[in-house]
């Protein structure tokens, strides 16, 4: 293992001083594309870090592993055959000596680092030969005198779990350094060290219900405190999924190149967006086998599709709301500029036809010069359309910024709101000064800022409690310094991703100097650790980067024990991701406990299927991961879910009700009202189509139950269907 010598941070400090002098000096307004710094748009280097370590042994150096596995390339050739690029070489250099430390096909560097700060340069090369450069550093220090102590354990969460094991336990206390080890029921477990006050580990399986004790030890000793963990009987409702994938008739993976987003439509077909600008439409059976599929028209040269949504009150002819953007637009020479983002309506006039664009609904939305575009969109319970738009900077400062080098504009880094059904709605957004987004204003267009301070919200979800939740990507270390005021800058910042409860008018910490001219709270970067105040809303929780997908689980699988929880899906550029579960508190503004790992794989976004299965697009693998509820339903009458789960109060729309034990003559009730007509009943009794009855007294959420002769399914009392008042 090589030894790496430390270097000076003079270069980083000098860069910060240069930025400060640039940003406080008068600058003539010129065509902003000419102000941009040169940077790469295809290959992206992400060295991870910064990395901090302590020389507990006193030998003067420590082993550190650098992780560049989030490095990636956006290269894609539509073919045929379609070709996705990948990173083929990682080169690590010492900036102090200029020496090449390692050249490898692996994204990891294992090396010993001396005391001090070592700045490293990473060069990645993709399969086309395109390269990108990024920097990180390793800081190694001697222990502080006060750190020479045994650990302290205060409490754990959760305090109990099933005997089958697998519960992710978080330990809170102090002194979690110098190689901490969890002693769990006499077994030594190496935990994930989140910080010096937080550890995580997975509880092993045991033979039966009992109470065990847990403590923590480190190189200085063991904790005096022992905390109890209670093993409980599984009870038949433990949440377990088995891993599968969407497949072809021959059993091979069903491939969608560069897949980004996935929605289950009111016609029970799946709609998948892609970076290449196509929407793939397909239907699957219970075995996840594709029974039919088609590909839409293309969104246009260089355009990508990131967000999909269906209006709850529109069912047929089918209309799909789509966000499109030209990402990395300075490099594509398509004529696209910083305001190229759009919301479009795509239609499907019959099930025999595939999708095509019907009209462009909203134009002029901002798109960064890198890969932050117009992302997810959804319809709130009041009918308002929310659209998530990514930010143009890493942390508010555009000079020498590796996320594009252009300033934030009036509508970037925010969730926007549109009232599409206002008679005076105007979807074409125009600006007063097109040539400088940093000082321009919105001149026309029916748009408002719903929430601000959002660096890059990719996924949003509207919950059955009426609230909106979102995942926001935190800043990347080395990608740009943070704004500390409307004309001042600080140093590099980094954070994990944020789970947010989105409230109208709130600010979540990402700066926007354009809006800061009239809203001073948006001038400065706010750390996610900062307590909420009148001008800032703290995240509900921090989650590993890059966690993008989010949904509410609404199926009655696992005896409804997962109902209402948020599921969060982490992007996996290479290897596996992580699927988290987050249980909301009673008022939905916080969590009962920190997000827990549910499954050790995931995808860019996430959608729930008709039977409670979870489908997650694997963008670089061009496949769809499926997690199927691992439980057996008895032949008793049971309702799992309704597709779609929202619809108009006047009824009349056709839905698919899934469950078990459905026989010919089964009747479906929405509250006390029976379906007005029935359609196809599945041969295995697992689903039936029916027409929703009219509910004429506004909006409400109702239980959906099945009745057959003297039998009736058990009401969940959680509501499977929501009547919309508009």
LUMSERO-981685 format. One record per residue (C-alpha): residue in three letters; z, y, x. Coordinates in steps of 0.1 Angstrom, whole numbers, padded with zeros to 4 digits, always signed. Each point is the difference from the previous one (the first is absolute). Layout:
N
ALAZYX;...
END
This chain:
726
UNK+0000+0000+0000;UNK-0011+0033+0016;UNK+0024+0028+0008;UNK-0011+0034-0013;UNK+0013+0033+0017;UNK+0011+0030-0021;UNK-0019+0033-0001;UNK+0006+0035-0012;UNK-0003+0014-0035;UNK-0014+0032+0014;UNK-0034-0007-0015;UNK+0014-0004-0035;UNK+0021+0032+0004;UNK-0029+0019+0013;UNK-0021-0011-0029;UNK+0026+0012-0025;UNK+0002+0034+0017;UNK-0037+0003+0000;UNK-0001-0008-0038;UNK+0027+0026-0006;UNK-0020+0027+0018;UNK-0032-0009-0018;UNK+0016+0000-0035;UNK+0017+0034+0005;UNK-0031+0017+0014;UNK-0026+0017-0022;UNK-0030-0024-0006;UNK-0033+0012-0014;UNK-0011-0020-0031;UNK-0030-0021+0011;UNK-0016-0030-0015;UNK+0029-0024+0002;UNK-0020-0030+0011;UNK-0007+0019+0032;UNK+0038+0004+0006;UNK+0006-0038-0001;UNK+0010-0018+0031;UNK-0020-0031+0010;UNK+0016-0032-0012;UNK-0010-0035-0010;UNK-0008-0010-0035;UNK-0009-0037+0003;UNK+0025-0018+0023;UNK+0036+0011-0005;UNK+0027-0006+0027;UNK+0035-0003-0012;UNK+0024-0009+0029;UNK+0031+0000-0022;UNK+0033+0015+0010;UNK+0015+0021+0015;UNK+0020-0028+0014;UNK+0037+0005+0009;UNK+0021-0025+0020;UNK+0033-0001+0019;UNK+0007-0017+0034;UNK+0030-0019-0012;UNK-0001-0023+0031;UNK+0001+0028+0025;UNK-0030-0013+0021;UNK-0020+0032-0004;UNK-0028-0014-0023;UNK-0004-0018-0033;UNK-0027-0021-0016;UNK-0019+0017-0029;UNK-0028-0012-0022;UNK-0026+0026-0011;UNK-0017-0008-0033;UNK-0035+0014-0006;UNK-0009-0024-0029;UNK-0006+0029-0024;UNK-0030+0011+0021;UNK-0032-0005-0019;UNK-0036+0010-0005;UNK-0018+0013-0030;UNK-0034-0015+0011;UNK-0018-0017-0029;UNK-0036-0011-0003;UNK-0009-0008-0036;UNK-0026-0024+0013;UNK-0011-0025-0012;UNK+0020-0017+0013;UNK+0030+0025-0003;UNK+0018+0005+0034;UNK+0035+0014+0004;UNK+0010+0013+0034;UNK+0031-0009+0019;UNK+0019+0010+0031;UNK-0010-0022+0029;UNK+0018+0016+0030;UNK+0033+0019+0006;UNK+0005+0018+0033;UNK+0034+0014+0009;UNK+0003+0027+0027;UNK+0028+0018+0017;UNK-0006+0037-0003;UNK+0022+0006+0031;UNK-0021-0021+0024;UNK-0032-0005-0020;UNK+0003-0037+0007;UNK-0013-0026-0025;UNK+0030-0020-0010;UNK-0017-0026-0022;UNK-0034-0006-0016;UNK+0002-0027-0027;UNK-0014-0011-0034;UNK+0036-0001-0012;UNK+0016+0032-0015;UNK+0033-0006+0018;UNK+0013+0012+0034;UNK+0031-0017+0014;UNK+0013+0018+0030;UNK+0033+0011+0018;UNK+0005+0038-0001;UNK+0023+0019+0024;UNK+0026+0025-0011;UNK-0016+0033-0012;UNK-0030+0008-0022;UNK-0033-0017+0006;UNK-0031+0014-0017;UNK-0028-0025-0007;UNK-0036+0003-0009;UNK-0016-0026-0023;UNK-0038-0004-0001;UNK-0014-0023-0027;UNK-0036-0012-0002;UNK-0015-0014-0031;UNK-0027-0026-0004;UNK-0028+0026+0001;UNK+0013+0015+0033;UNK+0016+0031-0017;UNK+0032+0011+0016;UNK+0031+0020-0010;UNK+0030+0013+0020;UNK+0036+0006-0010;UNK+0033+0005+0018;UNK+0035-0011-0004;UNK+0031-0002+0022;UNK+0029-0023+0009;UNK+0034+0016+0006;UNK+0026-0021+0018;UNK+0035+0013+0006;UNK+0034-0011+0013;UNK+0027-0008-0026;UNK+0023+0028-0011;UNK+0037-0006+0006;UNK+0009-0001-0037;UNK-0025-0028-0005;UNK+0021-0024+0020;UNK+0015-0016-0031;UNK-0003-0029-0024;UNK-0019+0004-0033;UNK+0016+0009-0033;UNK-0012-0014-0033;UNK+0006+0021-0031;UNK-0020-0018-0028;UNK-0031-0020-0008;UNK-0027+0002-0027;UNK-0005-0021-0020;UNK+0034-0018+0001;UNK-0014-0032-0015;UNK-0031-0021-0002;UNK-0014-0034-0012;UNK+0009-0032+0018;UNK-0037-0005+0008;UNK+0003+0028+0026;UNK-0025+0026+0009;UNK+0020+0030-0012;UNK-0006+0030+0023;UNK+0035+0013+0008;UNK+0006+0035+0014;UNK+0031+0006+0021;UNK+0015+0035+0002;UNK+0025+0010+0027;UNK+0002+0014+0035;UNK-0007-0010+0035;UNK-0030-0022-0006;UNK-0014+0002+0035;UNK+0001-0021+0032;UNK-0018-0030-0015;UNK+0019-0003-0034;UNK+0002-0035-0015;UNK+0010-0008-0036;UNK+0026-0029-0002;UNK-0007-0014-0035;UNK+0021-0030-0011;UNK+0004-0009+0036;UNK-0038+0002+0007;UNK-0013+0026+0025;UNK-0030+0019-0015;UNK-0020+0026+0019;UNK-0004+0029-0024;UNK-0026+0028-0004;UNK+0017+0030+0016;UNK-0009+0029-0024;UNK+0023+0024+0018;UNK+0034+0001+0017;UNK+0016+0000-0035;UNK-0023-0024-0019;UNK-0011-0036+0005;UNK-0021-0024-0021;UNK-0002-0037-0001;UNK-0010-0028-0023;UNK+0027-0023-0014;UNK-0006-0037+0006;UNK+0001-0027-0027;UNK+0032-0019-0007;UNK+0009-0031-0019;UNK+0017+0016-0029;UNK+0018+0031-0014;UNK+0028+0012+0023;UNK+0013+0031+0019;UNK-0007+0004+0037;UNK+0011+0026+0025;UNK-0022+0023+0021;UNK+0008+0021+0031;UNK-0020+0017+0028;UNK+0004-0004+0037;UNK-0016+0019+0030;UNK+0003+0000+0037;UNK+0034+0016-0002;UNK+0016-0023-0026;UNK+0002-0009-0037;UNK+0008+0020-0030;UNK+0036-0003-0013;UNK-0013+0002-0035;UNK-0014-0031-0018;UNK-0020+0006-0032;UNK-0004-0025-0028;UNK-0034-0011-0012;UNK-0001-0020-0033;UNK-0025-0028-0005;UNK-0008-0005-0036;UNK-0019-0027-0019;UNK-0036+0007-0005;UNK+0003-0002-0038;UNK-0038-0007-0004;UNK-0010+0037+0001;UNK-0004+0006+0038;UNK-0030+0020+0009;UNK-0025-0020+0020;UNK-0037+0003+0004;UNK-0024-0025+0016;UNK-0028+0014+0021;UNK-0036-0005-0010;UNK-0033+0020+0001;UNK-0028+0010-0024;UNK-0027-0026+0006;UNK-0036-0011-0008;UNK-0010-0030-0020;UNK-0003-0019+0033;UNK+0036+0008+0010;UNK-0008+0026+0027;UNK+0015+0035+0001;UNK-0018+0024-0023;UNK-0011+0028+0023;UNK-0001+0037-0007;UNK-0007+0020+0031;UNK+0023+0030+0007;UNK+0019-0004-0033;UNK+0024+0028-0006;UNK+0012-0001-0036;UNK+0003-0024-0030;UNK+0005+0005-0037;UNK+0002-0024-0029;UNK-0021+0015-0028;UNK+0004-0001-0038;UNK-0027-0026-0001;UNK+0021-0024+0023;UNK-0025+0005+0028;UNK+0011+0012+0035;UNK-0016+0032+0015;UNK+0002+0003+0038;UNK-0009+0032+0019;UNK-0012+0000+0036;UNK-0005+0023+0030;UNK-0037-0008-0002;UNK-0002+0017-0034;UNK-0005-0030-0023;UNK+0021-0012-0029;UNK+0001-0038-0003;UNK+0007-0014-0035;UNK+0012-0036-0004;UNK+0019-0023-0024;UNK+0023-0028+0011;UNK+0016-0030-0016;UNK+0036-0012+0004;UNK-0009-0017+0033;UNK-0012+0034+0014;UNK-0036-0013+0000;UNK-0026+0027-0006;UNK-0020-0009-0031;UNK-0024+0030+0000;UNK-0005+0030+0022;UNK-0023+0030+0006;UNK-0003+0030+0022;UNK-0004+0036-0012;UNK-0024+0027+0011;UNK+0010+0018+0032;UNK+0022+0031-0001;UNK-0024+0017+0024;UNK-0007+0003+0038;UNK+0033-0001+0019;UNK+0022+0000-0030;UNK+0031-0022-0004;UNK+0018-0011-0031;UNK+0038+0001+0003;UNK+0015+0004-0035;UNK-0007-0016-0034;UNK+0016+0005-0034;UNK-0006-0007-0037;UNK+0009+0024-0028;UNK+0025-0018-0023;UNK-0018+0013-0031;UNK-0035-0009+0010;UNK-0011-0036-0002;UNK-0036-0004-0009;UNK-0026+0010+0011;UNK+0020-0005+0032;UNK+0006+0031+0022;UNK+0015-0002+0035;UNK+0014+0031+0017;UNK-0008-0001+0037;UNK+0009+0022+0030;UNK-0027+0003+0027;UNK+0001+0017+0033;UNK-0021+0003+0032;UNK+0026-0009+0026;UNK-0005+0010+0036;UNK-0026+0024-0014;UNK-0007+0020+0032;UNK-0014-0032+0016;UNK-0022-0012-0029;UNK-0025+0029-0002;UNK-0004-0004-0038;UNK+0005+0037-0007;UNK+0036-0007-0012;UNK+0027+0025+0008;UNK+0037+0005-0004;UNK-0002+0002-0038;UNK-0021-0031-0006;UNK+0025-0020-0021;UNK-0008-0009-0036;UNK+0013-0017-0031;UNK-0028-0019-0018;UNK-0005-0020-0031;UNK-0018-0033+0003;UNK-0010-0020-0031;UNK-0008-0035-0011;UNK-0020+0000-0032;UNK+0002-0038-0004;UNK+0016-0030+0017;UNK-0035-0010+0011;UNK-0004+0032+0020;UNK+0018+0011+0031;UNK+0014+0035+0006;UNK-0019+0031+0007;UNK+0011+0037+0003;UNK-0001+0018-0034;UNK+0011+0034+0012;UNK+0019+0020+0026;UNK+0031+0013-0016;UNK+0017+0020+0027;UNK-0015+0014+0032;UNK+0013+0021+0029;UNK+0031-0020+0010;UNK+0010+0002+0037;UNK-0006-0029+0024;UNK+0014+0000+0036;UNK-0024-0003+0029;UNK+0016-0033+0007;UNK+0010-0027-0025;UNK+0021+0018-0026;UNK-0020+0004-0032;UNK+0004+0000-0037;UNK+0021-0030-0006;UNK+0016-0016-0031;UNK-0001+0015-0035;UNK+0018-0009-0032;UNK+0006+0012-0036;UNK+0035+0010-0008;UNK+0016-0008-0033;UNK-0009+0034-0013;UNK-0037-0005+0008;UNK-0001+0023+0031;UNK-0020-0013+0029;UNK+0017+0000+0034;UNK-0021-0002+0032;UNK+0015-0006+0034;UNK-0017+0021+0028;UNK+0008-0007+0036;UNK+0010+0027+0025;UNK-0022+0013+0028;UNK+0026+0000+0028;UNK+0026-0022+0015;UNK+0029+0024-0007;UNK-0014+0033-0011;UNK-0017+0013+0033;UNK-0037-0004+0003;UNK-0006+0010+0037;UNK-0002-0030+0023;UNK+0007-0022-0030;UNK-0013-0035+0001;UNK-0003-0004-0038;UNK-0031+0023-0001;UNK+0007+0034+0015;UNK-0005+0020-0031;UNK+0027+0020-0019;UNK+0016-0009-0033;UNK-0017+0015-0030;UNK+0012+0010-0034;UNK-0002-0035-0015;UNK+0006-0023+0030;UNK+0031-0020+0005;UNK+0010+0000-0036;UNK-0002-0018-0034;UNK-0023+0020-0023;UNK+0001+0000-0038;UNK-0029+0004-0024;UNK-0001+0002-0038;UNK-0034-0016-0006;UNK+0002+0004-0037;UNK+0006+0038-0001;UNK-0031+0016-0017;UNK-0002+0025+0029;UNK+0002-0026+0028;UNK-0021+0009+0030;UNK-0003-0027+0027;UNK-0020+0018+0026;UNK+0025+0015+0024;UNK-0012+0030+0020;UNK+0017+0020+0028;UNK+0001+0036+0010;UNK-0007-0006+0037;UNK-0018-0033+0006;UNK-0002+0007+0038;UNK+0037-0001+0007;UNK+0021-0025-0021;UNK+0032+0013+0016;UNK-0002+0034-0018;UNK-0022-0007-0030;UNK+0012+0000-0036;UNK-0011-0020-0031;UNK-0024+0023-0018;UNK-0009-0022-0030;UNK+0007-0035-0013;UNK+0026-0014-0024;UNK+0025-0014+0025;UNK+0037+0004+0007;UNK+0023-0012+0027;UNK+0023-0027-0015;UNK+0019-0008+0032;UNK-0003+0012+0036;UNK+0011-0008+0035;UNK-0018-0034+0000;UNK-0017-0010+0033;UNK-0021-0029-0014;UNK+0009-0016-0033;UNK-0022-0030-0003;UNK+0016-0019-0029;UNK+0016+0013-0032;UNK+0015-0018-0030;UNK+0010+0012-0034;UNK+0031-0020-0011;UNK+0009-0011-0035;UNK+0030+0024+0003;UNK-0026+0028+0000;UNK+0006+0010+0036;UNK-0027+0001+0028;UNK+0007-0017+0034;UNK-0020+0002+0032;UNK-0002-0011+0036;UNK-0006+0028+0025;UNK-0010-0007+0036;UNK+0023+0016+0026;UNK-0014+0019+0031;UNK-0012-0019+0030;UNK+0015+0006+0034;UNK-0024+0017+0024;UNK-0024+0010-0028;UNK+0011+0036-0003;UNK+0031+0023+0002;UNK+0020+0012-0030;UNK+0000+0034-0016;UNK+0034+0016+0002;UNK-0010+0032-0019;UNK-0032+0016-0012;UNK-0010+0011+0036;UNK+0023-0022+0022;UNK-0003-0035+0012;UNK+0024-0026+0014;UNK-0005-0034+0016;UNK-0014-0033-0009;UNK+0015-0017-0031;UNK-0001-0035-0013;UNK+0014-0018-0031;UNK-0004-0031-0020;UNK-0016+0002-0034;UNK+0018+0015-0030;UNK+0006-0015-0034;UNK+0001+0029-0024;UNK+0008+0007-0036;UNK-0026+0027-0008;UNK+0014+0029-0020;UNK-0021+0029-0011;UNK+0004+0031+0022;UNK+0018-0019+0028;UNK-0006+0004+0038;UNK+0003-0031+0021;UNK-0002+0013+0036;UNK-0036+0001+0013;UNK-0009+0036+0009;UNK-0030+0019-0014;UNK-0004+0035+0016;UNK-0026+0009-0026;UNK+0024-0005-0029;UNK+0028+0013+0022;UNK-0014+0035-0004;UNK+0015+0001-0035;UNK+0025-0029+0001;UNK+0020+0004+0032;UNK+0016-0035-0003;UNK-0034-0015+0009;UNK-0001+0018+0034;UNK+0022-0025+0018;UNK+0001-0037+0006;UNK+0032-0016-0016;UNK+0013-0032+0015;UNK+0005-0028-0026;UNK+0036-0003+0011;UNK+0007+0036-0014;UNK+0021+0000-0031;UNK-0017+0011-0032;UNK+0004+0037-0008;UNK-0015+0025-0025;UNK-0031+0002+0021;UNK-0004-0035+0012;UNK+0002-0036-0015;UNK+0011-0028+0023;UNK-0017-0034-0002;UNK+0016-0029-0019;UNK-0004-0022+0031;UNK-0019-0003+0032;UNK-0023-0030+0005;UNK-0020-0014+0029;UNK-0033+0017+0008;UNK-0026-0004-0013;UNK+0012-0009-0035;UNK-0025+0012-0026;UNK-0002-0021-0031;UNK+0025+0004-0028;UNK+0003-0014-0036;UNK+0026-0008-0026;UNK+0004-0037-0007;UNK-0003-0005-0038;UNK-0005-0037-0005;UNK+0027-0023-0016;UNK-0002-0025+0028;UNK+0033-0011+0017;UNK+0018+0005-0033;UNK-0009+0037+0002;UNK+0022+0004+0031;UNK-0026+0020+0019;UNK-0010+0022-0030;UNK+0001+0038+0007;UNK+0003-0003+0038;UNK-0024+0018+0023;UNK-0021-0022+0023;UNK-0011+0017+0033;UNK-0029-0014+0020;UNK-0004+0006+0038;UNK-0035+0003+0015;UNK-0008-0028+0025;UNK-0028+0010+0023;UNK+0005-0032+0020;UNK+0024-0028-0008;UNK+0023+0001-0030;UNK+0016+0028-0019;UNK+0032+0002-0020;UNK+0006+0002-0038;UNK+0032+0018-0009;UNK+0019+0001-0033;UNK+0019+0031-0011;UNK+0025-0001-0029;UNK+0004+0033-0018;UNK+0034+0014-0011;UNK+0007+0007-0037;UNK-0017+0034-0001;UNK-0029-0009+0022;UNK+0006+0027+0026;UNK+0015-0023+0027;UNK+0003-0036+0011;UNK+0028-0025-0006;UNK-0005-0011+0036;UNK-0025+0005+0028;UNK-0034-0016-0004;UNK+0002-0037+0008;UNK-0028-0022+0014;UNK-0015-0022-0027;UNK-0028-0017+0019;UNK-0012+0000+0036;UNK-0036+0010-0007;UNK-0017+0028-0020;UNK-0031+0023-0002;UNK-0011+0036-0002;UNK+0006+0003-0037;UNK+0015-0022-0028;UNK-0008-0010-0035;UNK+0017-0023-0025;UNK-0021-0026-0017;UNK+0001-0012-0036;UNK+0025-0028+0008;UNK+0023+0019+0023;UNK-0019-0009+0032;UNK-0003+0027+0026;UNK-0034+0008+0016;UNK-0002+0021+0032;UNK-0032+0010+0018;UNK-0002-0009+0037;UNK-0023+0028+0012;UNK-0010-0014+0034;UNK+0001-0036-0010;UNK-0023+0008-0030;UNK+0021-0022-0022;UNK+0025+0002-0028;UNK+0035-0015+0006;UNK+0016-0015-0031;UNK+0036-0007-0006;UNK+0005-0023-0030;UNK+0034-0004-0017;UNK+0015-0032+0012;UNK+0015-0013-0032;UNK-0008-0025-0027;UNK-0001+0011-0036;UNK+0010-0026-0026;UNK-0023-0004-0030;UNK+0022+0022-0020;UNK-0013+0032-0016;UNK+0001+0028+0025;UNK-0016+0034+0007;UNK-0006+0010+0036;UNK-0020+0032-0002;UNK-0025+0021-0020;UNK-0033+0013+0016;UNK-0003+0030-0002;UNK+0036+0009-0005;UNK-0006+0035-0014;UNK-0023+0012-0028;UNK-0005+0025-0028;UNK+0025+0004-0029;UNK-0029-0005-0025;UNK-0005-0036+0014;UNK-0032-0019-0005;UNK-0005-0009+0036;UNK-0003-0035+0012;UNK+0027-0014+0024;UNK+0006-0033+0018;UNK+0034-0014-0006;UNK+0011-0026+0026;UNK+0028-0026-0001;UNK+0004-0036-0008;UNK+0001-0023-0031;UNK-0026+0019-0019;UNK-0015-0023-0027;UNK-0028+0006-0025;UNK+0016+0021-0027;UNK+0024+0019+0023;UNK+0007+0035-0011;UNK+0008+0030+0023;UNK+0023+0028-0010;UNK+0002+0035+0016;UNK+0035+0009-0011;UNK+0000-0009-0037;UNK-0038+0004-0004;UNK-0023-0029+0003;UNK-0034+0001+0017;UNK-0027+0009-0024;UNK-0025-0027+0013;UNK-0002-0027+0026;UNK-0025-0010+0026;UNK-0003-0027+0026;UNK+0029-0024+0005;UNK+0002-0017+0034;UNK-0004-0038+0000;UNK+0033-0004+0019;UNK+0019+0023-0024;UNK+0006+0026+0027;UNK-0017+0030-0016;UNK-0014+0015-0032;UNK-0020+0031-0008;UNK+0010+0022-0029;UNK-0005+0034-0015;UNK+0030+0023+0003;UNK+0015+0012-0033;UNK+0002+0038-0008;UNK+0032+0018+0007;UNK-0001+0034-0016;UNK+0033+0017+0010;UNK-0007+0011+0036;UNK+0008-0019+0032;UNK+0023-0029+0006;UNK+0004-0031+0021;UNK+0002-0032-0020;UNK+0008-0037+0006;UNK-0029-0023-0004;UNK+0010-0034-0015;UNK-0019-0031-0010;UNK+0007-0020-0032;UNK-0013-0035-0009;UNK+0013-0017-0031;UNK+0038+0001+0004;UNK-0001+0008+0037;UNK+0002+0035+0016;UNK+0000+0011+0036;UNK+0031+0016+0013;UNK-0002+0039-0001;UNK+0004+0015+0035;UNK+0015+0032-0015;UNK-0017+0017+0029;UNK-0033+0007-0017;UNK-0034-0014+0009;UNK-0022+0026-0016;UNK+0000+0038-0002;UNK-0016+0020-0029;UNK-0012+0033+0013;UNK+0004+0030-0023;UNK-0032+0018+0011;
END
